[in-house]
Amino acid sequence: MDLNTESVRFRGKGAKDRRARFGPKTARALSRYLRARDKHKGVALPYLRLADEAPRR
């Protein structure tokens, strides 16, 4: 995730790296979240991992 360019890199289908952009409001919210997360001992990780795999439908 790069807050300066307002974009995120992720691994998509077929293990291909992809980049998606987000807006300034999302960048601000992510910045606030990361600062708050850093204050909690043992919680902060060097990366954001949202899910191991896509949800099954």
N, C-alpha and C positions, 0 to 999 in steps of 0.2 A: 504494500500500500504506500502510495506517495501522496502526501497531503499537499505538497507544492504544486504538483501537476493535476491534482484531483483525479487520480486514477488508481486502479487496483489491478494486480496481475494475479491470475488464478489458473489452475489446471482444469481444462475443460474435457469434453468428450474426446476419447482417443488419446488421452494424456498429452494434449496440445496446450501449450501455454497461450493464454489469451489476456488481453488488457481491456478493461472497461472503465469509462469515465463516470464521475459523479459530480454533482453540483456543489457550490460553496456552502450551502446549508448542511449538506451531508458531511463535508470536510470539517466544518465547525463542530458538529455533533460527535464525529469520530475523534477529533482532537480532545474535546472535553472528556469523552469516555476513557481515552487512553491515559490522560492525566489523572483521572479519578482512580483508574485501575492500578496505576503505579503506586498509589498511596497504600494499597492493601498488601500487606506482607504475605509472600508466598503465592499470590494470585497471578501476578504479572508474568507473562510469558513473552519470549522475544518475537512471537508471531500471533496472528489471529487465526484460529482454526474454528470454522463455523460448523463443519460436519465432516464425518468420515466418508459418508457416501450420500448419494441422492436419496430422498425419502421414497419409500415404496408406495405405490398407489394401488 
